[in-house]
């Protein structure tokens, strides 16, 4: 699972949106699954 880059100029919320979107597209996150916590992604 990809993690956010705290040193990036891209806002964290936007990085999180992209990570979750990629997880859905790659079928790593399926319907009725719990979205990873912010702590898990950061």
PQR file of N, CA, C, O and H, with PARSE charges and radii, in Angstrom:
ATOM      1  N   UNK A   1       0.844  -1.164   0.000 -0.4000 1.5000
ATOM      2  CA  UNK A   1       0.000   0.000   0.000 -0.0000 2.0000
ATOM      3  C   UNK A   1       0.899   1.241   0.000  0.5500 1.7000
ATOM      4  O   UNK A   1       1.882   1.322   0.737 -0.5500 1.4000
ATOM      5  N   UNK A   2       0.539   2.172  -0.825 -0.4000 1.5000
ATOM      6  CA  UNK A   2       1.259   3.430  -0.943 -0.0000 2.0000
ATOM      7  C   UNK A   2       1.018   4.295   0.292  0.5500 1.7000
ATOM      8  O   UNK A   2      -0.029   4.188   0.931 -0.5500 1.4000
ATOM      9  H   UNK A   2      -0.259   2.106  -1.423  0.4000 1.0000
ATOM     10  N   UNK A   3       1.965   5.136   0.622 -0.4000 1.5000
ATOM     11  CA  UNK A   3       1.829   6.029   1.773 -0.0000 2.0000
ATOM     12  C   UNK A   3       1.932   7.475   1.314  0.5500 1.7000
ATOM     13  O   UNK A   3       2.486   7.761   0.252 -0.5500 1.4000
ATOM     14  H   UNK A   3       2.815   5.223   0.102  0.4000 1.0000
ATOM     15  N   UNK A   4       1.401   8.376   2.112 -0.4000 1.5000
ATOM     16  CA  UNK A   4       1.490   9.793   1.781 -0.0000 2.0000
ATOM     17  C   UNK A   4       2.915  10.289   2.007  0.5500 1.7000
ATOM     18  O   UNK A   4       3.654   9.753   2.832 -0.5500 1.4000
ATOM     19  H   UNK A   4       0.951   8.143   2.975  0.4000 1.0000
ATOM     20  N   UNK A   5       3.277  11.313   1.263 -0.4000 1.5000
ATOM     21  CA  UNK A   5       4.588  11.936   1.388 -0.0000 2.0000
ATOM     22  C   UNK A   5       4.401  13.260   2.117  0.5500 1.7000
ATOM     23  O   UNK A   5       3.930  14.238   1.537 -0.5500 1.4000
ATOM     24  H   UNK A   5       2.676  11.748   0.593  0.4000 1.0000
ATOM     25  N   UNK A   6       4.772  13.280   3.384 -0.4000 1.5000
ATOM     26  CA  UNK A   6       4.555  14.474   4.206 -0.0000 2.0000
ATOM     27  C   UNK A   6       5.415  15.655   3.763  0.5500 1.7000
ATOM     28  O   UNK A   6       5.117  16.799   4.109 -0.5500 1.4000
ATOM     29  H   UNK A   6       5.154  12.485   3.855  0.4000 1.0000
ATOM     30  N   UNK A   7       6.474  15.392   3.005 -0.4000 1.5000
ATOM     31  CA  UNK A   7       7.358  16.461   2.533 -0.0000 2.0000
ATOM     32  C   UNK A   7       6.937  17.008   1.174  0.5500 1.7000
ATOM     33  O   UNK A   7       7.530  17.967   0.679 -0.5500 1.4000
ATOM     34  H   UNK A   7       6.715  14.463   2.725  0.4000 1.0000
ATOM     35  N   UNK A   8       5.933  16.412   0.579 -0.4000 1.5000
ATOM     36  CA  UNK A   8       5.472  16.828  -0.742 -0.0000 2.0000
ATOM     37  C   UNK A   8       4.686  18.139  -0.649  0.5500 1.7000
ATOM     38  O   UNK A   8       4.024  18.404   0.354 -0.5500 1.4000
ATOM     39  H   UNK A   8       5.452  15.633   0.981  0.4000 1.0000
ATOM     40  N   UNK A   9       4.766  18.957  -1.706 -0.4000 1.5000
ATOM     41  CA  UNK A   9       3.957  20.179  -1.716 -0.0000 2.0000
ATOM     42  C   UNK A   9       2.469  19.902  -1.986  0.5500 1.7000
ATOM     43  O   UNK A   9       1.633  20.793  -1.837 -0.5500 1.4000
ATOM     44  H   UNK A   9       5.304  18.741  -2.522  0.4000 1.0000
ATOM     45  N   UNK A  10       2.146  18.668  -2.381 -0.4000 1.5000
ATOM     46  CA  UNK A  10       0.754  18.280  -2.643 -0.0000 2.0000
ATOM     47  C   UNK A  10       0.051  18.079  -1.300  0.5500 1.7000
ATOM     48  O   UNK A  10       0.569  17.363  -0.443 -0.5500 1.4000
ATOM     49  H   UNK A  10       2.825  17.944  -2.502  0.4000 1.0000
ATOM     50  N   UNK A  11      -1.119  18.697  -1.098 -0.4000 1.5000
ATOM     51  CA  UNK A  11      -1.829  18.569   0.181 -0.0000 2.0000
ATOM     52  C   UNK A  11      -2.118  17.103   0.534  0.5500 1.7000
ATOM     53  O   UNK A  11      -2.369  16.280  -0.345 -0.5500 1.4000
ATOM     54  H   UNK A  11      -1.540  19.278  -1.794  0.4000 1.0000
ATOM     55  N   UNK A  12      -2.078  16.798   1.827 -0.4000 1.5000
ATOM     56  CA  UNK A  12      -2.297  15.429   2.293 -0.0000 2.0000
ATOM     57  C   UNK A  12      -3.659  14.888   1.871  0.5500 1.7000
ATOM     58  O   UNK A  12      -3.770  13.729   1.473 -0.5500 1.4000
ATOM     59  H   UNK A  12      -1.873  17.467   2.542  0.4000 1.0000
ATOM     60  N   UNK A  13      -4.709  15.732   1.958 -0.4000 1.5000
ATOM     61  CA  UNK A  13      -6.040  15.253   1.586 -0.0000 2.0000
ATOM     62  C   UNK A  13      -6.075  14.816   0.123  0.5500 1.7000
ATOM     63  O   UNK A  13      -6.775  13.864  -0.223 -0.5500 1.4000
ATOM     64  H   UNK A  13      -4.619  16.674   2.281  0.4000 1.0000
ATOM     65  N   UNK A  14      -5.319  15.511  -0.740 -0.4000 1.5000
ATOM     66  CA  UNK A  14      -5.303  15.172  -2.163 -0.0000 2.0000
ATOM     67  C   UNK A  14      -4.516  13.882  -2.390  0.5500 1.7000
ATOM     68  O   UNK A  14      -4.900  13.053  -3.214 -0.5500 1.4000
ATOM     69  H   UNK A  14      -4.750  16.284  -0.458  0.4000 1.0000
ATOM     70  N   UNK A  15      -3.423  13.716  -1.662 -0.4000 1.5000
ATOM     71  CA  UNK A  15      -2.655  12.474  -1.746 -0.0000 2.0000
ATOM     72  C   UNK A  15      -3.516  11.292  -1.287  0.5500 1.7000
ATOM     73  O   UNK A  15      -3.499  10.228  -1.906 -0.5500 1.4000
ATOM     74  H   UNK A  15      -3.111  14.390  -0.992  0.4000 1.0000
ATOM     75  N   UNK A  16      -4.266  11.485  -0.202 -0.4000 1.5000
ATOM     76  CA  UNK A  16      -5.141  10.422   0.307 -0.0000 2.0000
ATOM     77  C   UNK A  16      -6.207  10.055  -0.714  0.5500 1.7000
ATOM     78  O   UNK A  16      -6.498   8.876  -0.916 -0.5500 1.4000
ATOM     79  H   UNK A  16      -4.280  12.349   0.301  0.4000 1.0000
ATOM     80  N   UNK A  17      -6.787  11.057  -1.355 -0.4000 1.5000
ATOM     81  CA  UNK A  17      -7.797  10.802  -2.384 -0.0000 2.0000
ATOM     82  C   UNK A  17      -7.204   9.964  -3.505  0.5500 1.7000
ATOM     83  O   UNK A  17      -7.832   9.016  -3.975 -0.5500 1.4000
ATOM     84  H   UNK A  17      -6.551  12.015  -1.191  0.4000 1.0000
ATOM     85  N   UNK A  18      -5.998  10.310  -3.933 -0.4000 1.5000
ATOM     86  CA  UNK A  18      -5.348   9.566  -5.011 -0.0000 2.0000
ATOM     87  C   UNK A  18      -5.016   8.133  -4.600  0.5500 1.7000
ATOM     88  O   UNK A  18      -5.195   7.207  -5.390 -0.5500 1.4000
ATOM     89  H   UNK A  18      -5.488  11.080  -3.551  0.4000 1.0000
ATOM     90  N   UNK A  19      -4.539   7.946  -3.382 -0.4000 1.5000
ATOM     91  CA  UNK A  19      -4.202   6.606  -2.898 -0.0000 2.0000
ATOM     92  C   UNK A  19      -5.452   5.735  -2.852  0.5500 1.7000
ATOM     93  O   UNK A  19      -5.430   4.595  -3.314 -0.5500 1.4000
ATOM     94  H   UNK A  19      -4.393   8.699  -2.740  0.4000 1.0000
ATOM     95  N   UNK A  20      -6.538   6.260  -2.300 -0.4000 1.5000
ATOM     96  CA  UNK A  20      -7.777   5.486  -2.193 -0.0000 2.0000
ATOM     97  C   UNK A  20      -8.344   5.194  -3.575  0.5500 1.7000
ATOM     98  O   UNK A  20      -8.837   4.092  -3.818 -0.5500 1.4000
ATOM     99  H   UNK A  20      -6.556   7.187  -1.925  0.4000 1.0000
ATOM    100  N   UNK A  21      -8.282   6.161  -4.481 -0.4000 1.5000
ATOM    101  CA  UNK A  21      -8.754   5.940  -5.859 -0.0000 2.0000
ATOM    102  C   UNK A  21      -7.957   4.830  -6.537  0.5500 1.7000
ATOM    103  O   UNK A  21      -8.531   3.970  -7.205 -0.5500 1.4000
ATOM    104  H   UNK A  21      -7.881   7.056  -4.283  0.4000 1.0000
ATOM    105  N   UNK A  22      -6.632   4.849  -6.368 -0.4000 1.5000
ATOM    106  CA  UNK A  22      -5.782   3.810  -6.951 -0.0000 2.0000
ATOM    107  C   UNK A  22      -6.107   2.442  -6.360  0.5500 1.7000
ATOM    108  O   UNK A  22      -6.126   1.442  -7.079 -0.5500 1.4000
ATOM    109  H   UNK A  22      -6.166   5.548  -5.826  0.4000 1.0000
ATOM    110  N   UNK A  23      -6.362   2.394  -5.053 -0.4000 1.5000
ATOM    111  CA  UNK A  23      -6.700   1.127  -4.404 -0.0000 2.0000
ATOM    112  C   UNK A  23      -7.994   0.557  -4.980  0.5500 1.7000
ATOM    113  O   UNK A  23      -8.105  -0.654  -5.171 -0.5500 1.4000
ATOM    114  H   UNK A  23      -6.347   3.206  -4.470  0.4000 1.0000
ATOM    115  N   UNK A  24      -8.961   1.408  -5.254 -0.4000 1.5000
ATOM    116  CA  UNK A  24     -10.229   0.961  -5.834 -0.0000 2.0000
ATOM    117  C   UNK A  24     -10.000   0.475  -7.260  0.5500 1.7000
ATOM    118  O   UNK A  24     -10.493  -0.586  -7.642 -0.5500 1.4000
ATOM    119  H   UNK A  24      -8.871   2.392  -5.099  0.4000 1.0000
ATOM    120  N   UNK A  25      -9.254   1.246  -8.049 -0.4000 1.5000
ATOM    121  CA  UNK A  25      -8.979   0.870  -9.439 -0.0000 2.0000
ATOM    122  C   UNK A  25      -8.217  -0.448  -9.532  0.5500 1.7000
ATOM    123  O   UNK A  25      -8.470  -1.248 -10.433 -0.5500 1.4000
ATOM    124  H   UNK A  25      -8.853   2.108  -7.739  0.4000 1.0000
ATOM    125  N   UNK A  26      -7.281  -0.682  -8.602 -0.4000 1.5000
ATOM    126  CA  UNK A  26      -6.468  -1.901  -8.607 -0.0000 2.0000
ATOM    127  C   UNK A  26      -7.138  -3.054  -7.864  0.5500 1.7000
ATOM    128  O   UNK A  26      -6.539  -4.113  -7.671 -0.5500 1.4000
ATOM    129  H   UNK A  26      -7.076  -0.033  -7.869  0.4000 1.0000
ATOM    130  N   UNK A  27      -8.378  -2.838  -7.453 -0.4000 1.5000
ATOM    131  CA  UNK A  27      -9.171  -3.832  -6.728 -0.0000 2.0000
ATOM    132  C   UNK A  27      -8.520  -4.275  -5.420  0.5500 1.7000
ATOM    133  O   UNK A  27      -8.734  -5.398  -4.962 -0.5500 1.4000
ATOM    134  H   UNK A  27      -8.864  -1.979  -7.609  0.4000 1.0000
ATOM    135  N   UNK A  28      -7.723  -3.387  -4.822 -0.4000 1.5000
ATOM    136  CA  UNK A  28      -7.161  -3.640  -3.499 -0.0000 2.0000
ATOM    137  C   UNK A  28      -8.197  -3.297  -2.428  0.5500 1.7000
ATOM    138  O   UNK A  28      -8.120  -3.773  -1.295 -0.5500 1.4000
ATOM    139  H   UNK A  28      -7.549  -2.475  -5.194  0.4000 1.0000
ATOM    140  N   UNK A  29      -9.159  -2.469  -2.805 -0.4000 1.5000
ATOM    141  CA  UNK A  29     -10.235  -2.058  -1.914 -0.0000 2.0000
ATOM    142  C   UNK A  29     -11.542  -2.357  -2.630  0.5500 1.7000
ATOM    143  O   UNK A  29     -11.832  -1.784  -3.680 -0.5500 1.4000
ATOM    144  H   UNK A  29      -9.222  -2.083  -3.725  0.4000 1.0000
ATOM    145  N   UNK A  30     -12.322  -3.253  -2.057 -0.4000 1.5000
ATOM    146  CA  UNK A  30     -13.556  -3.697  -2.695 -0.0000 2.0000
ATOM    147  C   UNK A  30     -14.771  -3.163  -1.936  0.5500 1.7000
ATOM    148  O   UNK A  30     -14.649  -2.604  -0.846 -0.5500 1.4000
ATOM    149  H   UNK A  30     -12.086  -3.718  -1.204  0.4000 1.0000
ATOM    150  N   UNK A  31     -15.925  -3.347  -2.533 -0.4000 1.5000
ATOM    151  CA  UNK A  31     -17.178  -2.914  -1.910 -0.0000 2.0000
ATOM    152  C   UNK A  31     -17.309  -3.538  -0.524  0.5500 1.7000
ATOM    153  O   UNK A  31     -16.942  -4.695  -0.320 -0.5500 1.4000
ATOM    154  H   UNK A  31     -16.024  -3.800  -3.418  0.4000 1.0000
ATOM    155  N   UNK A  32     -17.824  -2.783   0.406 -0.4000 1.5000
ATOM    156  CA  UNK A  32     -18.063  -3.195   1.791 -0.0000 2.0000
ATOM    157  C   UNK A  32     -16.795  -3.393   2.611  0.5500 1.7000
ATOM    158  O   UNK A  32     -16.879  -3.839   3.755 -0.5500 1.4000
ATOM    159  H   UNK A  32     -18.123  -1.843   0.240  0.4000 1.0000
ATOM    160  N   UNK A  33     -15.617  -3.075   2.061 -0.4000 1.5000
ATOM    161  CA  UNK A  33     -14.392  -3.147   2.849 -0.0000 2.0000
ATOM    162  C   UNK A  33     -14.194  -1.826   3.586  0.5500 1.7000
ATOM    163  O   UNK A  33     -14.651  -0.772   3.143 -0.5500 1.4000
ATOM    164  H   UNK A  33     -15.549  -2.713   1.131  0.4000 1.0000
ATOM    165  N   UNK A  34     -13.520  -1.908   4.692 -0.4000 1.5000
ATOM    166  CA  UNK A  34     -13.231  -0.715   5.479 -0.0000 2.0000
ATOM    167  C   UNK A  34     -12.052   0.012   4.836  0.5500 1.7000
ATOM    168  O   UNK A  34     -11.046  -0.601   4.479 -0.5500 1.4000
ATOM    169  H   UNK A  34     -13.149  -2.764   5.052  0.4000 1.0000
ATOM    170  N   UNK A  35     -12.195   1.318   4.699 -0.4000 1.5000
ATOM    171  CA  UNK A  35     -11.115   2.142   4.156 -0.0000 2.0000
ATOM    172  C   UNK A  35      -9.998   2.187   5.201  0.5500 1.7000
ATOM    173  O   UNK A  35     -10.280   2.331   6.391 -0.5500 1.4000
ATOM    174  H   UNK A  35     -13.013   1.816   4.989  0.4000 1.0000
ATOM    175  N   UNK A  36      -8.735   2.068   4.776 -0.4000 1.5000
ATOM    176  CA  UNK A  36      -7.633   2.137   5.744 -0.0000 2.0000
ATOM    177  C   UNK A  36      -7.681   3.445   6.533  0.5500 1.7000
ATOM    178  O   UNK A  36      -8.108   4.482   6.025 -0.5500 1.4000
ATOM    179  H   UNK A  36      -8.507   1.951   3.810  0.4000 1.0000
ATOM    180  N   UNK A  37      -7.243   3.373   7.761 -0.4000 1.5000
ATOM    181  CA  UNK A  37      -7.245   4.573   8.596 -0.0000 2.0000
ATOM    182  C   UNK A  37      -6.204   5.569   8.107  0.5500 1.7000
ATOM    183  O   UNK A  37      -5.282   5.221   7.369 -0.5500 1.4000
ATOM    184  H   UNK A  37      -6.897   2.531   8.174  0.4000 1.0000
ATOM    185  N   UNK A  38      -6.370   6.794   8.529 -0.4000 1.5000
ATOM    186  CA  UNK A  38      -5.407   7.839   8.172 -0.0000 2.0000
ATOM    187  C   UNK A  38      -4.011   7.459   8.666  0.5500 1.7000
ATOM    188  O   UNK A  38      -3.019   7.674   7.969 -0.5500 1.4000
ATOM    189  H   UNK A  38      -7.119   7.077   9.129  0.4000 1.0000
ATOM    190  N   UNK A  39      -3.943   6.900   9.860 -0.4000 1.5000
ATOM    191  CA  UNK A  39      -2.654   6.485  10.432 -0.0000 2.0000
ATOM    192  C   UNK A  39      -1.997   5.405   9.572  0.5500 1.7000
ATOM    193  O   UNK A  39      -0.781   5.431   9.381 -0.5500 1.4000
ATOM    194  H   UNK A  39      -4.749   6.726  10.426  0.4000 1.0000
ATOM    195  N   UNK A  40      -2.775   4.459   9.052 -0.4000 1.5000
ATOM    196  CA  UNK A  40      -2.222   3.400   8.201 -0.0000 2.0000
ATOM    197  C   UNK A  40      -1.680   3.963   6.891  0.5500 1.7000
ATOM    198  O   UNK A  40      -0.690   3.462   6.358 -0.5500 1.4000
ATOM    199  H   UNK A  40      -3.763   4.438   9.207  0.4000 1.0000
ATOM    200  N   UNK A  41      -2.324   4.995   6.376 -0.4000 1.5000
ATOM    201  CA  UNK A  41      -1.899   5.581   5.106 -0.0000 2.0000
ATOM    202  C   UNK A  41      -0.781   6.604   5.281  0.5500 1.7000
ATOM    203  O   UNK A  41      -0.093   6.937   4.317 -0.5500 1.4000
ATOM    204  H   UNK A  41      -3.128   5.403   6.808  0.4000 1.0000
ATOM    205  N   UNK A  42      -0.597   7.098   6.482 -0.4000 1.5000
ATOM    206  CA  UNK A  42       0.441   8.114   6.725 -0.0000 2.0000
ATOM    207  C   UNK A  42       1.615   7.473   7.408  0.5500 1.7000
ATOM    208  O   UNK A  42       2.601   8.148   7.704 -0.5500 1.4000
ATOM    209  H   UNK A  42      -1.157   6.828   7.266  0.4000 1.0000
TER
END
